[in-house]
Amino acid sequence: MQANYTLSRNPLSLDRIRSILNRLEDTIIFSLIERAQFAHNPKIYERGVFNELKALQFNGSWLEWFLKETEAFHAKARRYTSPDEYPFTSGLPDPVLPAPDYPPILHPNKINVNASILSFYIRSIVPRISVQASLTLACLKRSKGIIGDDELEDDGNYGSAATVDVEVLQAISKRVHYGKFVSESKFSQDPAAFIPHIQKGDTEALAALITKPEVERRLLVRLRKKAMLYAQDFASDGEPLPNCTNKGKIDVDCVVDLYESYIIPLTKEIEVEYLLKRLEGLSQEEIEKLANSTL
Ligand SMILES: C=C(O[C@@H]1C=C(C(=O)O)C=C[C@H]1O)C(=O)O
């Protein structure tokens, strides 16, 4: 399928980009609901745990192996030739097809913050989301005396959990790296407002220029409502169910915190980092022409 951003006459319309970010909220929430079905399974995030992987000469974690194998196939299918797709794995194979002729929308850059995304996801999101699933699981199984407390963390679903982790990580990565399109949209609307701060390397001034508090506030309100609705359990007759952990299929506060503490700040970091590189390779004449132009 063609990349989202090229499916419009004006791929740099901020409203259109924001509608793509809005739609990615749904993808992220539903993939987190999928992950919340499985226990934490902390061993799949630790390196050197599975001798079977060492036998394959792979020294990373179970999840890193899933990322490597998945992204190697996707790379051959030319996924990462698209400017809105960024891999977690380095050293991927070349595409088997030539890259599509994407319009040159972004200024050339190599910004990739997936290492940060992987770190906060493993450290701060999975333990909180999956604990919800374990409690739900325990809530149901403990009533039948099937499991004890020590089984809360590991349900053996290493393949299923890692498969969903890859989906969550890819959705968060796309969402955060869309900050480049947001940044290019804002820059191209008023280059003169950004150029002096870019030339001074003034990250604080650039951060203040790209930050839209009201947009963030509305997003967090919308996100909470979506998570509450999508996570609602229903009985067979369609009546909403009070949940045994009174949070439905997912920890709604965790979804909001994911955006407020991680996704939005990282998106803004990318916007500023992209701006700092926006004039690289341009002549003084080109910069002056930009400074005197407004859309
Ligand atoms: C993405 C934008 O830039 C910033 C980042 C936002 C986010 O990550 O949700 C929202 C508003 C801005 O502070 C935007 O202006 O839409």
The ligand as a Gaussian input file, in Angstrom:
#p B3LYP/6-31G(d) Opt

LIG

0 1
 C        2.692000      16.878000      16.405000
 C        2.657000      18.211000      16.631000
 O        3.676000      18.886000      17.280000
 C        3.797000      18.858000      18.718000
 C        3.670000      17.458000      19.202000
 C        2.422000      16.948000      19.442000
 C        2.256000      15.463000      19.638000
 O        3.272000      14.753000      19.651000
 O        1.085000      15.008000      19.720000
 C        1.277000      17.780000      19.479000
 C        1.416000      19.155000      19.365000
 C        2.744000      19.791000      19.332000
 O        3.143000      20.173000      20.626000
 C        1.513000      19.046000      16.164000
 O        1.645000      20.297000      16.199000
 O        0.490000      18.446000      15.740000

